[in-house]
């Protein structure tokens, strides 16, 4: 069961990472980046690395993406 869940989350991660690169609009790219970072945290949780999953969500999906959003809002 864990292997199937891992493959599903890995497919979501890869497709959203490709979407970050291929998006034409910056805000859609940032939303895809959020999905990518949250799915990487989900992979960490599947692998029983709960500390890394929490750090991934708090540090990257929380702080860095917020900085990206503010930078895009200030540049527009």
N, C-alpha and C positions, 0 to 999 in steps of 0.2 A: 504494500500500500504506500509506503514511504517513497519507493522508487517511482511509482506513477505520479505521486504528488511532486516529486523533484523534477521530473521531466516536464510536467505541465508548467511549473513555475519557471523552469529554465527557458521554455519556449516563450513565455510572457516576457521574461527579462530580455531575451535576444530580440524579439520583435519590437519592444519599446525602445531598446537601445538603437536599433536601426531607424526607428521613427524619430529619435532625437536628431539624427544626422540628416534625414531626408525631409524634414518639415520645412516649409517655406516661411511660416510665421514663427516669430520668436516665442510667443506665449504658448503655442502648441508644443514647441520643442521643450520648453520648461516643464509643462505638464507631463510630457513623455519622460523627462528626466526624473520627475517625482515617482512615476510608476516604476521606472527602472531601479531606483534606489530602494523603494519599498519592497520590490520583489527580491532584490539581493538580500535585504534583511530577512525576508521570509525564508530564503535558502539557508541563511545562517541559523534560523530557528529550527528548520528541518534537521540540520546537522548537529543540533543540541549545543550550539554556541550562542547562548542567550545573551551574554554580555556584548558580543559583537553585533548581535541583532539590535539591541537597545542603543548602542553607540551609533550604529548606522542610521537609525531613525532619528535620533536626537541631533546628532552632529550634521550629517549630510542632508537628509530629507528635511530637517527642520531649519537649520541655520544657513547653510550654503545656498539652498534654493531660495530662501527668503532674500538673501543678498542679491541673487540673480534677478529676482522679480523687482526689487527696488532699483537696481541699476537700469533695467529696461524701462521702468516707469520714469526715471529721471532723464534718460536719454531721449525719450519721445517728446 
